[in-house]
Amino acid sequence: MNLQDLNTSQRQAVACIDKPCLVLAGAGSGKTRVITCKIAYLIENAGYQPSFIRAVTFTNKAAREMKQRTTALLGKKKSTGLGISTFHTLGLKILQTEYPTLGYRKGFSILDARDVESCIGELLHRTEHDEDSTFIKQTMYQISRWKNEFVDFDVAQATAESPLQQVQSSVYARYQQHLQACNSMDFDDLIMLPVMLFRQHSDKLLKWRGKIHYMLVDEYQDTNTSQYELINLLCGLRQKLTVVGDDDQSIY
C-alpha cells in the first residue's frame, strides 16, 4: 500500500498498527479513506490475513461502500475473506454459531420494529394501556434502553422507579420469555446476547478473539454502551484497534 497519496495525518493514522488509534476529524476530511487504506496497509504491508480483519460501521449502505472501496484498492483476490459489516451483522454472525449456548434453536428469527411493536401491543392487551400506541412505543424504547445498558428484566423490575416503569419492566419480562419460547430475537439482542455470551463463557470469548486480529470502527462517535462493550471484549488485551469519527456529528 502506497501512502504517498495521503496527507501527513492520514499517513500517521494508517501506519499506526501496534497500539489503539483514535482518529477524530470533521465531515469530508477522509475518515473512511483512512479505514480503507489502513485495511490495505494491514494486508499488503503488515502481513495480516484478510479473514482476521473486521471492520464495522452502522448501515448496510456504508458497509457496502467500504467493501467496494477496499476491493478497489486491493483487488478482488487480496480482499477475499475480509469482514466488513454493520455491528448487528457481526452480532448475528456470532449468534448463528453460538446460539445453543444461549438456549436458542437453529433457525431463530429476527423481529423487526413492526414485529416488536405488535408483540408488545399483544402483551399489553386487556390492561389500562391496551391500544395506547404512545405507551406501546414508550415501552419499546424503554426495553431497548434497558437492553443496551445490559439491564435484564429481573434487575429492571427490582429497580423500577415509578408505576410506569413497573408496568414496563413486567412487559419486558414477558416479552423476553415470549422471544425465547418462539426462538426469536430482536435487533437489540444481536448486540446484547453476544456480550452476555462472552461475559459468561470465557472459552467462547477466546475463540472469537482468535478470529479477529485487528478491528476498525467507522462513525465511532455513534457507538452506544453495548456496541462499545462488544468491541472492548473482542479486542481484549491485544488492543489492535482503530476507530474513526467526528464527535460534532454524534447522534447521542
N, C-alpha and C positions, 0 to 999 in steps of 0.2 A: 504494500500500500504506500503510494507516494503522498507525502504530507505537504508538498510544496504549494498545492492549490489552497491550503487552509491558511487563515491568519495565525498570528503568534499564539493567541489564547486558545484557539481551536486545536492547534498542534499540541499544545501542552496538555489539553484535556484528553486528546486521543492517545497520546503516548504514556499517560499516567495509568499504569495497569497493575501496580504492585500494592496499592492501597486504595481505600474508598475515595471516590472522586465525585464531588458535587459541582454541577455547572448551573449557575444562575445567570440568565440573560433575558433580554426583552424579546417581544414578538418580532419575528422576521430576522433574527440575528444568526440563524443557522444551528439551532439547538438539535433538531432532528438530524441534521447533517453530521453533527458530532457523533451521534449514536451510530449512524450507518457507516461512517468512516472508521469508527472505533471497532465495530464488528469486523470489518475488512482487515483492519490492522491486527486484531487478535488472531485472525486465521492466517493471514499471509506473513506477518512479521513475528508474532509471539508463539506460533505453533499450536494454537487451540484448535480442537476439532469442532466443526460447526454444531454437531449434535450435543455438545456440552455447553453451548452458549444459549442463554434465554433472554430475550428482550420482551418487555411488556409495556403496554400502553392502555388507553381507556376505551377506544372504539374500534370496531372491526375495520372501519374505513382507514383509520390511522395505522393499524397493524398491516393492512394490505399495502398501503403506500410505503411503509418502512421496508416491507419484504421486497417490493418491486425495486426500490432504490438500492437496497443491499445486493440484490441479484444483478442489477445493472453494473455495480462496482466489481463484483466478484466473478460473475458468470454463473450460469446455472449449475455447473458441476461442482464448483467450490462451495456454493451455498447450500447444497443438498444436506438436509438434516437439521438445518438451522431452525431454532424455535423462536418465532415471533408471533405474539398473540396478545389478546386482552388479558387482564388479571383473571376474569371469570373463566376464560378458556383454559388458562393454566390450572385453575382450581378444578375445573371439570376433568381435565386430563388426569389429575391426581386421584380424583374420586372414582373415575372409571376403572382404575387399577385397585384402589384400596377400599372400595365400598363394603366388602364383607366385614372388615374390622369395625366399621361403624354401624353394623346391623342392617344394612340395606341389601337388596337382592339385585341380581343382574337385570339390566334394562330399566333402571329407575328413570322416572320422568322429571322434567324441569318445568315448574309452573311459571308462567309469565305474569305480569302485573294484573291483567284482567282475571286470570285464574285465581290469584291470591285474593283479589277483591271479592270475587264470588264466594270463595271458601269462607272468608271472614264474615261476609254477609249471612251465610247459612249458619255459622256458629253463633251469630247474634240474633237469630230468629227466635221470636217469642220472648224477647227481652224488651226493656223500655227503649232500647236503641234500635229495635227492629226497623229496617228500611230507612234508617238515618244515614244517608250517603256520606254526609260530612263526618260523622263519627266513625264510619267504616274506614274512610281514608285516613283519619287521625290515628286510628288503631293500627292500620297498615304501617304508617310512618313510625309509630312508637315501637312496634315489633321490630321493624328494620333497624331502628336506632339501637335497641337492646342487642340485637344480633351483632351489629357492627362494633359494639363495645364488649362483646363476649359475656353478656349477661344472660344466663339461661333462665327458663321460666320459673324455676324454684326461687332463685335469687330475686327475680322481678316481683314475684308475689310477696316475698318476705320484706322487700324494701319499698313497696308501693307507698307513695307519699300522699295520695288523695283517693277518694272514692272512684274517680275516673280511672286512675292507674290500677286500682284494684280490679276493676272490670276488665281493663285491657290486659293485665297480667294473667287473668283467668282465661281470656280468649287465647292468649299466647300459648298457654299450657295445652289447651285443647287443640290448637292449631298445629303445634309440633307433633302431638300424638297422632293427629289425623294424617300429617305428612308421612310419618314413619309407617303407619298402617297401610297407606296407599302406595308405599315405595316411591315417594315423591320428595323433591326438594324445591326451594325457591332460589332466586338469584343470590340472596344474601348467604344462603347455605354454601354456595360454591366457594366462598372465601372462608366463612366461619368454620365449616366442618374440616377442611384440611388443616387449619390452625389447631383446632381441638385434637385432631388425629396426631399431629406432630408433638403437641404438648404431652399427650398421654402415652405415646408409643415411640420411644426413642429409636427403636430399630427402623421404623418407617421414616423417621426424620433423616437418619443417617443414609438410608437408601436413596432418598430424593436429593440430599446434598451431594451424593455421589454422581447424580445425573446432571447437576448444574454446577459447572466450574467457574462460570462468570455470568453475572446478571446485569442487565441495563434496564433502566426505567425512564420512560418518556413522560412528560407532564407530571413530574413528581410532586408538584405543589398541590395536586388534587387527590393524593392518596389519603385515605381515611385510616382509622386505627387498625381495622382488620387487615387491610392491604399492606400497611407498614409492617405489621406483625408477621405476615406471611413472608415478606421479603427478608425480614430480620432472621427468621427461623431458617430459611433456605440458605442464606449466605453464611450463617454461623460465624465461627472464628476466622474462617478463611477471608471474609470481608472483601471478596473480589467483586466490586460493585461500582457502577457508575450511574448516577441519577442526574437528569437534566430537567429544568423547569424555570418558571417565571412566577415568583410569588405575587406579583401585581395582577396576575390572571387567575388567582386561586378562586375556586367556586365555593369554598367553605369560609 
